[in-house]
Amino acid sequence: MPRSMTAFERRETQGDWGRLSCELRSVNHRYLDVHPRLPEDLRAIEPAIRERIGRRLSRGKIECTFRLESARVSREVRVDWDYVDQLLAATRELNVRLHGAASIPATDFLRMPGVLMEDRPDMEPVQEAALALLDEALEGFVATREREGERLGSMIGERAGQLADLAADIRQRLPELSRRWRERLEVRLEELAQPADPGRLEQELVYIAQRTDVAEELDRLDAHVQEIRDVLGRTEPVGRRLDFLMQELNREANTLGSKSAALETTNASVDMKVLIEQMREQIQNVE
């Protein structure tokens, strides 16, 4: 069955380092377009995130959002006093050169890069947890797309069946339509002052039959409908294949309408195009 391109999934985990959440959402897109939204501490795993998503999905605009709430831990304020002494010496020298105009408050010293020495936490456990959480979220995300895809596949298959029924009904009516054309032509010929040549009558009937023959279009419609049913049973992404088949079906329905020699076939052609458009709208959501 096909898979939908629209879905949402959210997963969350917690560790000594804090709380981490992962959200996946997708909308229709012609190709796979991944947009990771990561906190700075997880930037290093962006390539791995793209690679994991690419292994599971083939189409759709995917937003992958991670949020990290770090655990609060007590921190010791440590100052690089050697560095501060160097800054003070430079400040005194600056004061001499500017005649005392360069006085700097002590709090400004603390804001200078390198004055406060911070212990950087080890982010590897968080990054590993993020990738594991992504894998878990992807499982649920793909399952959601498959459930929605099954519903879409049922709707597409139902309309394809209605299309096949219309084609079968036209095929069944062809002998009756041909008979009606012959009777109509004979009536017109009888209205002529001069009697018609029987050979000429047969030539006109052959010409009309060739011009209005839709058997080939009906055969191709049946073949395309069967291909749709076969495609819906595949496990790989089928959206592009189905979209191509809609183009082929529409071409045959248009030809059927242009060759129409009776109101019945004209109406059937219109009904077919309505069904094809309904299927096309659903296929826009198929991966």
LINTAVEN-V295199 format. One record per helix or strand of 3 or more residues. SS is the DSSP state (helix for helix, strand for strand). FROM is the first residue (numbers start at 1). TO is the last residue. Records with the same first field share a line. If there is no record, write none. Layout:
SS->FROM-TO ; FROM-TO
This chain:
strand->7-15 ; 18-27 ; 32-37 ; 60-70
helix->40-56 ; 81-97 ; 106-111 ; 124-190 ; 198-212 ; 215-232 ; 239-258 ; 263-283
